[in-house]
């Protein structure tokens, strides 16, 4: 493992508070024992135990390696099976804290370097601002897959651009058609020879719904990707536009979740 520079005490306290919310006291004891960390704090409060242990080993070894090692084990994605939304919420908060030291924790359960936040307030704003706009909205994981870094940096302009590119890439992945834009939609969601269908296409109502979905996809690309690729960034309205556009792209991804790939039977 690489050597991780020591964390400021305030940062350690925030890490301890967050990790203390991710399991019970017995969970903490088991992972501490597994990682060879001795808790002789005498504390019973979960976050205070972690705060004491983290400070103790950081001061002893002059690095944050033991803190990172514990976090990686205790916050392992496998412990959140069936609780993906909780994992993502906690992971974003963890990254807001870690970004102060130029670190982020990926969905794969690995730590990596990122751009360092200048202050803890700045790091927290990276998550809190956009989350506030998404209050009550369900953002599809495929959206965050392509634009999480941009959102963490408050880069809403490019977050929407990357999310829309990710939408097209998912259609290519599902259909195995390697075109783009309107040509991709016309080919994949053709009503005569569809490659993907959002329903059985048996009734006129279902066929109309399928056509409408294709038009909505093309409208999204026309309204989002093309203007963002050619217009100056200064006209962008920030997180309000981002929240609305990303909600639209989330809706389109959820429709894609239910799509069926049509198997074409050869005449020969």
C-alpha positions as CSV (number, residue, x, y, z in Angstrom):
1,X,0.0,0.0,0.0
2,X,1.2,3.5,-0.8
3,X,1.9,5.9,2.1
4,X,-1.0,8.2,2.7
5,X,-0.1,11.6,4.3
6,X,-1.6,12.3,7.7
7,X,-5.1,13.7,7.9
8,X,-5.9,16.9,9.9
9,X,-7.7,16.1,13.2
10,X,-10.9,17.7,12.1
11,X,-10.9,15.5,9.0
12,X,-10.3,12.4,11.1
13,X,-13.3,13.4,13.3
14,X,-15.6,13.7,10.3
15,X,-14.4,10.4,9.0
16,X,-15.0,8.7,12.3
17,X,-18.5,10.2,12.6
18,X,-19.4,9.0,9.1
19,X,-18.0,5.5,9.4
20,X,-19.6,5.2,12.8
21,X,-23.0,5.4,11.0
22,X,-22.2,2.5,8.7
23,X,-22.4,-0.3,11.2
24,X,-22.9,-1.3,14.8
25,X,-20.4,-1.5,17.6
26,X,-19.8,-5.2,17.0
27,X,-19.1,-4.6,13.3
28,X,-16.5,-2.0,14.3
29,X,-14.8,-4.4,16.8
30,X,-14.6,-7.2,14.2
31,X,-13.0,-5.0,11.6
32,X,-10.6,-3.4,14.1
33,X,-9.5,-6.9,15.2
34,X,-9.2,-8.1,11.6
35,X,-7.0,-5.1,10.7
36,X,-4.8,-5.5,13.8
37,X,-6.0,-2.2,15.4
38,X,-6.3,-2.2,19.2
39,X,-9.1,-0.1,20.7
40,X,-8.1,0.8,24.2
41,X,-10.0,4.1,24.2
42,X,-12.4,3.1,26.9
43,X,-15.2,4.8,24.9
44,X,-18.5,3.2,24.1
45,X,-19.7,5.7,21.4
46,X,-18.9,4.3,18.0
47,X,-17.5,7.4,16.4
48,X,-15.4,8.3,19.5
49,X,-13.9,4.8,19.5
50,X,-12.9,5.3,15.8
51,X,-11.6,8.8,16.4
52,X,-9.4,7.6,19.2
53,X,-8.1,4.6,17.2
54,X,-7.5,6.7,14.1
55,X,-5.6,9.4,15.9
56,X,-3.6,6.8,17.9
57,X,-2.3,4.9,14.8
58,X,-1.8,8.0,12.7
59,X,0.4,9.6,15.4
60,X,2.2,6.3,15.9
61,X,3.0,5.7,12.2
62,X,3.0,9.2,11.0
63,X,0.6,8.4,8.1
64,X,-3.1,7.8,7.5
65,X,-2.6,4.2,6.2
66,X,-4.4,2.5,9.0
67,X,-7.3,4.8,8.6
68,X,-7.6,4.1,4.9
69,X,-7.1,0.4,5.5
70,X,-9.9,0.3,8.1
71,X,-12.2,2.4,5.9
72,X,-11.6,0.2,2.8
73,X,-12.5,-2.9,4.8
74,X,-15.4,-1.5,6.9
75,X,-17.0,0.4,4.0
76,X,-16.6,-2.5,1.5
77,X,-19.4,-2.5,-1.1
78,X,-20.3,-6.1,-0.3
79,X,-21.6,-4.9,3.1
80,X,-24.2,-2.9,1.3
81,X,-25.7,-5.5,-0.9
82,X,-29.3,-4.7,-1.4
83,X,-28.7,-1.1,-0.1
84,X,-27.2,0.6,-3.1
85,X,-28.8,4.0,-2.5
86,X,-27.5,4.0,1.1
87,X,-24.0,3.0,-0.2
88,X,-24.0,5.8,-2.8
89,X,-25.2,8.4,-0.3
90,X,-22.5,7.5,2.3
91,X,-19.9,7.2,-0.4
92,X,-20.5,10.7,-1.6
93,X,-20.3,12.0,1.9
94,X,-17.0,10.1,2.4
95,X,-15.6,11.5,-0.8
96,X,-16.5,15.0,0.2
97,X,-14.4,14.5,3.4
98,X,-11.6,12.7,1.6
99,X,-11.4,15.3,-1.3
100,X,-9.8,17.7,1.2
101,X,-6.8,15.4,1.0
102,X,-7.0,14.7,-2.7
103,X,-8.6,11.2,-2.3
104,X,-11.8,9.6,-3.5
105,X,-13.4,6.2,-2.9
106,X,-14.7,4.5,-6.0
107,X,-17.7,2.2,-6.5
108,X,-15.2,-0.6,-6.9
109,X,-14.1,-0.2,-3.2
110,X,-10.7,1.3,-4.1
111,X,-9.2,4.6,-3.1
112,X,-7.6,6.8,-5.8
113,X,-6.2,10.3,-6.2
114,X,-8.4,13.2,-7.2
115,X,-8.2,17.0,-7.4
116,X,-7.7,18.4,-3.9
117,X,-10.3,20.6,-2.4
118,X,-9.0,23.9,-0.9
119,X,-11.3,23.7,2.1
120,X,-13.6,21.2,3.8
121,X,-16.5,23.5,3.1
122,X,-15.7,23.4,-0.6
123,X,-15.5,19.7,-0.5
124,X,-18.9,19.4,1.2
125,X,-20.5,21.8,-1.3
126,X,-19.5,19.5,-4.1
127,X,-22.0,17.0,-2.9
128,X,-24.5,19.0,-1.0
129,X,-25.4,21.5,-3.7
130,X,-26.4,19.0,-6.3
131,X,-28.0,16.7,-3.8
132,X,-30.2,19.5,-2.6
133,X,-31.4,20.0,-6.2
134,X,-32.1,16.2,-6.5
135,X,-34.1,16.1,-3.3
136,X,-37.0,13.8,-4.0
137,X,-35.7,12.8,-7.4
138,X,-34.4,9.4,-8.2
139,X,-31.1,9.7,-10.2
140,X,-30.3,6.5,-12.1
141,X,-26.9,4.9,-11.4
142,X,-26.1,5.0,-15.1
143,X,-26.2,8.8,-14.9
144,X,-23.7,9.0,-12.1
145,X,-21.5,6.4,-13.7
146,X,-20.6,8.9,-16.4
147,X,-20.6,12.3,-14.6
148,X,-19.8,11.7,-10.9
149,X,-16.5,13.5,-11.0
150,X,-18.0,16.5,-12.7
151,X,-20.7,16.8,-10.1
152,X,-18.2,16.5,-7.3
153,X,-16.4,19.5,-8.9
154,X,-19.6,21.5,-9.3
155,X,-19.0,21.3,-13.1
156,X,-22.6,21.0,-14.0
157,X,-22.1,22.1,-17.7
158,X,-19.9,19.1,-18.4
159,X,-21.8,16.8,-16.0
160,X,-24.9,17.0,-18.2
161,X,-22.8,16.7,-21.4
162,X,-21.1,13.5,-20.1
163,X,-24.4,12.1,-18.9
164,X,-25.9,12.5,-22.3
165,X,-22.9,10.9,-24.0
166,X,-23.3,8.0,-21.5
167,X,-27.0,7.6,-22.5
168,X,-25.9,7.2,-26.1
169,X,-23.2,4.7,-25.1
170,X,-25.7,2.6,-23.2
171,X,-27.9,2.4,-26.2
172,X,-24.9,1.3,-28.3
173,X,-24.0,-1.3,-25.7
174,X,-27.5,-2.7,-25.5
175,X,-28.1,-2.7,-29.3
176,X,-24.6,-3.4,-30.5
177,X,-25.1,-0.6,-33.1
178,X,-22.1,1.8,-33.3
179,X,-23.6,5.0,-34.7
180,X,-24.6,8.1,-32.8
181,X,-27.3,10.7,-32.4
182,X,-30.5,10.6,-34.4
183,X,-29.1,7.9,-36.7
184,X,-28.6,5.7,-33.7
185,X,-32.1,6.2,-32.5
186,X,-33.7,5.7,-35.9
187,X,-31.8,2.4,-36.4
188,X,-32.3,1.0,-32.9
189,X,-35.9,2.1,-32.3
190,X,-37.3,1.6,-35.8
191,X,-40.9,0.7,-35.6
192,X,-40.6,-1.6,-38.6
193,X,-37.4,-3.4,-37.6
194,X,-36.6,-2.5,-34.0
195,X,-33.5,-3.7,-32.3
196,X,-34.7,-2.6,-28.9
197,X,-38.4,-2.3,-27.9
198,X,-39.9,-0.8,-24.7
199,X,-43.0,-2.9,-25.0
200,X,-44.4,-5.8,-27.1
201,X,-45.5,-3.4,-30.0
202,X,-48.6,-5.4,-30.4
203,X,-51.2,-2.6,-30.1
204,X,-51.4,0.8,-31.7
205,X,-51.0,2.3,-28.2
206,X,-47.8,0.4,-27.6
207,X,-46.4,1.3,-31.0
208,X,-47.2,5.0,-30.3
209,X,-45.5,4.8,-26.9
210,X,-42.4,3.2,-28.6
211,X,-42.3,6.0,-31.2
212,X,-42.7,8.6,-28.5
213,X,-39.8,7.2,-26.5
214,X,-37.6,7.4,-29.6
215,X,-38.6,11.0,-30.2
216,X,-37.9,11.8,-26.6
217,X,-34.4,10.3,-27.0
218,X,-33.7,12.3,-30.1
219,X,-35.1,15.5,-28.5
220,X,-32.8,15.0,-25.5
221,X,-29.7,14.7,-27.8
222,X,-30.9,17.8,-29.8
223,X,-31.6,19.8,-26.7
224,X,-28.6,18.8,-24.6
225,X,-25.7,17.4,-26.5
226,X,-25.8,19.6,-29.6
227,X,-26.1,23.0,-27.8
228,X,-23.6,22.0,-25.1
229,X,-21.1,21.0,-27.7
230,X,-21.4,24.3,-29.6
231,X,-22.6,27.1,-27.3
232,X,-20.4,29.1,-24.9
233,X,-20.4,27.8,-21.4
234,X,-21.3,31.2,-20.0
235,X,-25.0,30.7,-20.9
236,X,-25.2,27.6,-18.6
237,X,-27.6,28.2,-15.6
238,X,-25.8,25.9,-13.2
239,X,-27.3,23.3,-10.9
240,X,-30.9,24.1,-11.7
241,X,-30.5,23.1,-15.3
242,X,-28.3,20.2,-14.3
243,X,-30.9,18.8,-11.9
244,X,-33.6,19.0,-14.6
245,X,-31.6,17.6,-17.4
246,X,-30.1,14.8,-15.3
247,X,-33.7,13.9,-14.1
248,X,-34.7,13.6,-17.8
249,X,-31.7,11.4,-18.6
250,X,-32.5,9.3,-15.5
251,X,-36.1,8.8,-16.8
252,X,-34.7,7.6,-20.2
253,X,-32.3,5.2,-18.5
254,X,-35.2,3.7,-16.5
255,X,-37.1,3.1,-19.7
256,X,-34.0,1.4,-21.2
257,X,-33.9,-0.8,-18.1
258,X,-37.2,-2.4,-19.4
259,X,-36.2,-2.6,-23.0
260,X,-36.2,-6.0,-24.8
261,X,-33.7,-6.8,-27.5
262,X,-35.4,-8.1,-30.6
263,X,-33.9,-11.2,-32.1
264,X,-34.0,-11.0,-35.9
265,X,-34.7,-14.4,-37.6
266,X,-32.9,-14.8,-40.9
267,X,-35.0,-15.8,-43.9
268,X,-32.3,-18.2,-45.1
